């Protein structure tokens, strides 16, 4: 991931010193769908093929992608479009496509240790070194298949979903892990991609939880160390329900 070194003055209590920090490079990416301009995204300028494919799938515009071509900061996606793209601004300053999220149909389950493994995999070296990025991971069949870091939490999800889409992976058997919080727009991305389990180190919002409930997603938040909280569809974590000693 592209970084630059920048000088700063660090203050720690009464101590002051000059430091050299690793800073993430910020880029602008224009997306075109079937020859028509779609939107501009603030993003880290890596894995743009995955970003373009994932955005189209995660926003529910198409279920599959035919091709992606990158020319500089322009990403051209060809895909069989399902619906019109009406955009609204998200809390992060990015855009999402309006509309109800897809319903997810999957029978996969996960153990408590599996949740912790997904959480541990989120923490990349660049995430620890810069503190300036979000990261997402995708586990399929219990294995880590890809990790993506980016300025925007939305972009990290698009990139891992795009990776799976362009390689024909069965997304209904995958688990998504994220560093970022889970408002409705983030949860809708997983739903539109057909991913049944979302694990986040951060919080959700009320609409994020409602979206997960309606879409059939198991939403897990505050996953840090040994702790995590299951907000919706806990039946996919049967080990925890058994310990609770009662049906949900």
Helices and strands as residue ranges (DSSP letters): E 3-12, E 15-24, E 27-33, E 36-43, H 48-58, E 67-71, E 74-78, E 87-89, E 95-97, H 112-122, H 125-130, E 134-140, E 143-150, H 153-166, G 171-173, E 174-178, H 184-193, E 197-200, H 206-215, E 218-224, E 227-230, G 234-236, H 238-244
